[in-house]
């Protein structure tokens, strides 16, 4: 437990014993499930935690309450996804008189997870702009549908200027992580929230003009310094605008021929002054990192071997993720490989065609099993075309 303000404390839980978040995203440094207590005349708890860390959370909550004999009057449920609602049952059993504050849609969705709990007597439904007075603290609720579920709301403590931001501004990190926020927040945003950029923009418009000095998300560190930096990045990500002028060279190779072509092209791009060049082996690194780099950089070159009359599975998975996350507005170069019937470029172009404003540049480079001397001119021409 640590204090954000004289009345607000962090009571979330750290999970350093989890390998995959949501069953698919590596979290090698762990992740936090953030929860907060507002110790005012009426005590309110903002969100619970994943059931994996329920006992730790309840202990932190009891420590925050101390020996006063006071109990929470409200549990504010901003988001019903199980990593945040998983401990609601335990909370209700311990504090049966507490009200559950949520949007109407969240109240309906809670029944999906807790069929045997009757929420009707304890449900406190709030709408966009509604306020709740806890004493000195006045909370304003701001609906944030599809950031990244339809029932989401964020909560502004208008007294102290703390924005409880739900999944917005979250990160694949512990709450006390000393690592730079940008990289793991970018990976979290692009893979978890990335599809819903327009919804994030709608929320940011609602927040524009409101006063807050602290952003308290549901995962990762609480943000207190340089909020303009985080806001600027979120605005870029949700507009699908690149942060950095450069090229992601992503490749999928079987026997090394395509990998060598990708390495050679990356070297040419650096020589030509194409900005930052990132070489990424899609077969040996998790796709979530590649998605984050595709959002960050302004251009891509995709290099794939032809496999079973298609592109290599790792490349297919990457392009599928980019399409589902709504990436758009990138210049893309293509390199295909095939020993007798190369067709990867056409398939990659077809998948890119499902995305908005993606421009495939010429020439498309075709190699046969390995790079040959005659391929050099086409490779150099593609490197120049990516400038």
C-alpha positions as a printed Julia matrix, in Angstrom:
387×3 Matrix{Float64}:
   0.0     0.0     0.0
   1.24    3.49   -0.81
  -0.45    6.86   -0.87
  -1.27    8.83   -4.01
  -2.85   11.67   -2.02
  -3.72   12.1     1.67
  -7.03   10.3     1.02
  -6.15    7.9    -1.82
  -3.94    4.82   -1.5
  -2.84    2.13   -3.93
  -3.96   -1.31   -2.73
  -3.39   -3.28   -5.92
  -1.55   -6.57   -6.26
   1.58   -7.56   -8.16
   1.64  -10.78  -10.18
   5.19  -11.98  -10.79
   4.14  -15.58  -11.34
   2.33  -15.27  -14.66
   3.81  -16.1   -18.04
   1.01  -15.04  -20.4
  -1.46  -12.21  -19.9
  -4.88  -12.97  -21.39
  -3.44  -16.34  -22.38
  -1.3   -14.88  -25.16
   0.87  -11.87  -24.26
   4.25  -12.57  -22.6
   4.81  -10.57  -19.43
   8.38  -11.52  -18.48
   8.54   -8.85  -15.76
   5.05   -9.6   -14.42
   2.04   -7.31  -14.28
   0.03   -5.52  -11.63
  -3.71   -5.51  -11.02
  -4.29   -2.02   -9.72
  -6.89   -1.09   -7.14
  -7.29    2.03   -5.04
  -9.0     3.05   -1.82
 -10.43    6.51   -1.15
 -10.56    6.95    2.63
 -13.09    9.74    2.96
 -16.24   10.08    5.08
 -17.6     7.32    2.87
 -14.91    4.8     1.92
 -14.77    3.79   -1.75
 -12.64    1.13   -3.41
 -11.86    1.57   -7.11
 -11.87   -1.85   -8.81
 -10.89   -5.25   -7.48
  -8.16   -7.55   -8.79
  -7.69  -10.86  -10.54
  -8.72  -13.78   -8.36
  -5.1   -14.97   -8.63
  -4.16  -12.23   -6.16
  -7.42  -11.92   -4.21
  -5.9   -12.77   -0.81
  -3.12  -10.2    -1.23
  -5.66   -7.56   -2.22
  -7.97   -8.21    0.73
  -5.0    -8.0     3.08
  -3.98   -4.64    1.6
  -7.55   -3.4     1.88
  -7.76   -4.43    5.55
  -4.42   -2.74    6.26
  -5.67    0.46    4.63
  -8.81    0.42    6.77
  -6.75   -0.18    9.9
  -8.41   -0.67   13.29
 -11.06    1.97   12.75
 -13.85   -0.52   12.26
 -14.88    1.34    9.1
 -15.88   -0.61    6.0
 -16.17    0.34    2.34
 -19.46    1.92    1.37
 -18.79    1.52   -2.35
 -16.87   -0.69   -4.77
 -16.51    1.2    -8.04
 -16.4    -1.23  -10.96
 -14.95    0.55  -13.98
 -14.36   -2.58  -16.04
 -15.75   -6.11  -15.56
 -12.99   -8.06  -17.29
 -11.95  -10.86  -14.9
  -8.5    -9.46  -14.19
 -10.31   -6.56  -12.49
 -13.61   -8.09  -11.35
 -12.34  -11.51  -10.28
 -12.35  -10.7    -6.56
 -15.8    -9.11   -6.39
 -17.35  -12.22   -4.86
 -14.83  -12.18   -2.0
 -15.39   -8.45   -1.51
 -19.16   -8.88   -1.26
 -18.81  -11.75    1.19
 -16.6    -9.62    3.42
 -18.49   -6.32    2.99
 -22.1    -7.28    2.22
 -23.47   -3.76    2.81
 -21.26   -2.11    0.16
 -22.84   -0.73   -2.99
 -21.48   -1.71   -6.41
 -21.1     1.42   -8.56
 -21.01    0.83  -12.31
 -22.6     1.64  -15.63
 -25.82   -0.15  -16.49
 -24.03   -2.26  -19.07
 -21.41   -3.29  -16.52
 -24.11   -4.28  -14.05
 -25.69   -6.51  -16.7
 -22.34   -8.04  -17.64
 -21.46   -8.85  -14.03
 -24.23  -11.45  -14.1
 -22.28  -13.28  -16.82
 -19.46  -13.86  -14.33
 -21.43  -14.16  -11.09
 -24.69  -15.88  -11.97
 -25.49  -16.78   -8.37
 -25.01  -13.29   -6.91
 -28.0   -10.95   -6.72
 -26.62   -7.5    -7.48
 -30.01   -5.78   -7.62
 -30.08   -4.6    -3.99
 -26.52   -3.3    -4.01
 -26.22   -1.95   -7.56
 -25.63    1.81   -7.96
 -25.99    2.7   -11.64
 -24.22    5.8   -12.94
 -24.26    7.49  -16.33
 -21.86    9.76  -18.18
 -21.17   12.87  -16.1
 -22.82   11.63  -12.9
 -21.09   12.52   -9.66
 -20.75   10.84   -6.27
 -19.78   12.74   -3.12
 -17.79   10.81   -0.54
 -17.3    13.77    1.8
 -14.44   16.0     0.72
 -14.05   13.94   -2.45
 -16.33   14.35   -5.43
 -16.06   11.66   -8.11
 -17.22   12.22  -11.68
 -17.91    9.2   -13.87
 -17.07    9.37  -17.56
 -18.2     6.57  -19.84
 -15.54    5.11  -22.13
 -17.26    2.45  -24.25
 -14.91    0.15  -26.2
 -11.81    1.25  -24.35
 -11.68   -1.67  -24.65
 -14.99   -3.29  -23.59
 -18.43   -1.69  -24.03
 -19.19   -1.21  -20.32
 -16.05    0.73  -19.38
 -16.02    4.01  -17.51
 -13.23    6.09  -16.01
 -13.49    8.06  -12.78
 -12.19   11.54  -12.03
 -11.54   12.66   -8.49
 -12.38   16.31   -9.11
 -11.06   17.3    -5.67
  -7.5    15.96   -5.88
  -7.16   15.69   -9.66
  -6.68   11.92   -9.86
  -7.96   10.22  -13.0
  -8.71    6.53  -12.49
  -8.3     5.62  -16.14
  -9.33    1.92  -16.29
  -7.31    0.16  -19.03
  -6.33    3.45  -20.68
  -2.71    4.39  -20.0
  -2.05    0.88  -18.69
   1.14   -1.09  -19.2
   2.51   -4.64  -19.23
   4.43   -3.94  -16.04
   4.36   -3.97  -12.28
   3.01   -0.92  -10.5
   6.48   -0.04   -9.19
   8.32   -0.85  -12.41
  11.47    1.15  -12.9
  11.55    0.49  -16.64
  10.69    3.23  -19.1
   6.9     3.39  -19.5
   6.79    3.85  -23.27
   7.77    0.39  -24.56
   5.51   -1.81  -22.44
   2.66    0.72  -22.5
   2.92    0.78  -26.29
   2.84   -3.01  -26.46
  -0.12   -3.05  -24.09
  -2.0    -0.38  -26.02
  -1.4    -1.74  -29.52
  -2.3    -5.32  -28.63
  -5.09   -4.79  -26.09
  -6.73   -1.51  -27.08
  -5.29   -0.9   -30.56
  -8.38   -1.9   -32.53
 -10.43    0.8   -30.82
  -8.52    3.97  -31.71
 -11.68    5.93  -32.48
 -13.08    5.04  -29.05
  -9.87    6.22  -27.39
 -10.1     9.46  -29.33
 -13.68    9.93  -28.1
 -12.56    9.46  -24.5
  -9.66   11.88  -24.95
 -12.07   14.5   -26.25
 -14.19   14.05  -23.12
 -11.11   14.45  -20.93
  -9.78   17.52  -22.75
 -10.19   20.56  -20.55
 -10.6    18.59  -17.32
  -8.03   19.1   -14.61
  -5.99   16.15  -13.33
  -2.38   15.72  -12.23
  -2.29   11.95  -11.7
  -3.36    9.07  -13.95
  -4.09    5.84  -12.07
  -4.58    2.96  -14.56
  -5.55   -0.64  -13.93
  -2.15   -2.06  -14.91
   1.36   -0.76  -14.46
   2.71    2.41  -12.83
   0.64    5.33  -11.62
   1.61    8.34  -13.76
   2.36   11.64  -12.04
   5.15   13.33  -14.01
   5.17   14.61  -17.58
   1.56   13.68  -18.32
   1.78   15.6   -21.59
   4.26   12.99  -22.87
   1.89   10.09  -22.17
  -1.06   12.0   -23.57
   0.84   12.75  -26.78
   1.75    9.1   -27.26
  -1.81    7.95  -26.64
  -3.06   10.48  -29.15
  -0.59    9.21  -31.78
  -1.33    5.55  -31.13
  -5.09    6.05  -31.29
  -4.76    7.98  -34.56
  -2.5     5.2   -35.92
   0.21    7.79  -36.56
   3.84    6.58  -36.31
   6.1     7.93  -33.6
   9.38    7.44  -35.41
  10.58    7.72  -39.0
  12.01    4.31  -39.77
  11.46    0.84  -41.2
  10.46   -2.41  -39.56
  11.98   -5.28  -41.55
   9.91   -8.28  -40.43
  10.78  -11.68  -41.82
   9.69  -15.32  -41.68
  12.29  -17.79  -42.91
  12.63  -21.59  -43.03
  16.22  -22.38  -44.04
  17.78  -18.94  -43.76
  17.49  -17.65  -47.32
  14.71  -15.19  -46.52
  16.47  -14.2   -43.28
  19.63  -13.35  -45.21
  17.63  -11.25  -47.69
  16.04   -9.38  -44.78
  19.42   -8.72  -43.18
  20.88   -7.52  -46.47
  17.94   -5.22  -47.07
  18.15   -3.81  -43.53
  21.81   -2.96  -44.16
  20.92   -1.25  -47.44
  18.17    0.76  -45.72
  20.62    1.98  -43.1
  23.12    2.93  -45.81
  20.42    4.84  -47.67
  19.46    6.78  -44.53
  15.97    5.33  -44.1
  15.79    6.34  -40.42
  15.7     3.8   -37.64
  15.81    0.25  -39.01
  14.51   -2.61  -36.85
  15.11   -6.2   -37.98
  12.55   -8.62  -36.52
  12.44  -12.42  -36.76
   8.74  -13.27  -36.58
   9.48  -16.94  -35.94
  11.54  -16.36  -32.81
   9.89  -13.43  -31.09
   6.34  -13.0   -29.89
   4.06  -11.25  -32.35
   2.94   -8.68  -29.75
   6.38   -7.04  -29.9
   6.22   -6.91  -33.71
   2.77   -5.29  -33.59
   4.09   -2.61  -31.24
   7.01   -1.87  -33.6
   4.67   -1.69  -36.59
   2.66    0.99  -34.77
   5.81    2.86  -33.72
   7.6     3.03  -37.08
   6.46    4.76  -40.25
   7.22    1.96  -42.76
   7.55   -1.81  -43.06
   9.23   -4.34  -45.29
   7.7    -7.81  -45.1
   9.87  -10.75  -46.13
   8.3   -14.2   -46.33
   9.08  -17.56  -47.79
   6.32  -19.3   -49.74
   5.04  -22.23  -47.71
   2.27  -24.71  -48.59
   1.16  -22.38  -51.36
   0.78  -19.57  -48.82
   2.94  -17.33  -46.66
   4.81  -18.73  -43.69
   2.51  -19.07  -40.62
   4.44  -16.53  -38.54
   3.99  -13.87  -41.24
   0.32  -14.75  -41.62
  -0.16  -14.38  -37.88
   1.59  -11.0   -37.88
  -0.51   -9.6   -40.72
  -3.68  -11.0   -39.15
  -2.86   -9.16  -35.92
  -2.15   -5.9   -37.76
  -5.47   -6.13  -39.58
  -7.4    -6.88  -36.37
  -5.69   -3.99  -34.56
  -6.62   -1.61  -37.41
  -3.11   -0.49  -38.29
  -3.24    1.89  -41.25
  -1.36    4.5   -43.22
   1.97    2.74  -43.73
   4.31    2.38  -46.72
   5.15   -1.31  -47.19
   7.78   -3.13  -49.21
   7.55   -6.83  -50.06
  10.17   -9.53  -50.48
   9.08  -13.05  -51.37
  10.99  -16.29  -51.61
  10.11  -19.52  -53.36
  12.16  -22.36  -54.77
   9.78  -23.19  -57.64
   6.54  -21.17  -57.31
   7.02  -17.98  -55.26
   3.64  -16.47  -54.4
   4.1   -14.93  -50.94
   4.09  -11.33  -52.19
   0.63  -11.56  -53.72
  -0.79  -13.11  -50.57
   0.83  -10.48  -48.34
  -0.48   -7.74  -50.64
  -3.95   -9.24  -50.4
  -3.87   -9.18  -46.61
  -2.56   -5.61  -46.63
  -5.44   -4.72  -48.92
  -7.85   -5.4   -46.03
  -6.22   -2.55  -44.09
  -6.77    1.17  -44.63
  -4.31    3.38  -46.51
  -1.53    0.82  -46.84
   0.72    1.54  -49.85
   2.75   -1.3   -51.37
   5.81    0.13  -53.08
   7.64   -1.16  -56.14
   9.63   -3.12  -56.88
   8.4    -6.3   -55.25
  11.5    -8.43  -54.85
  11.4   -12.15  -55.67
  14.26  -14.44  -54.75
  14.69  -18.13  -55.54
  15.78  -20.06  -52.44
  18.8   -17.81  -51.79
  19.94  -14.33  -52.68
  21.82  -14.27  -55.96
  24.06  -11.63  -57.49
  21.3   -10.72  -59.94
  18.97   -9.82  -57.03
  21.17   -6.97  -55.8
  19.76   -4.31  -58.11
  16.15   -5.05  -57.17
  17.02   -5.08  -53.47
  18.78   -1.73  -53.74
  15.87   -0.29  -55.73
  13.45   -1.39  -53.0
  15.65    0.17  -50.33
  15.6     3.49  -52.21
  11.83    3.25  -52.71
  11.36    2.97  -48.94
  12.9     6.41  -48.31
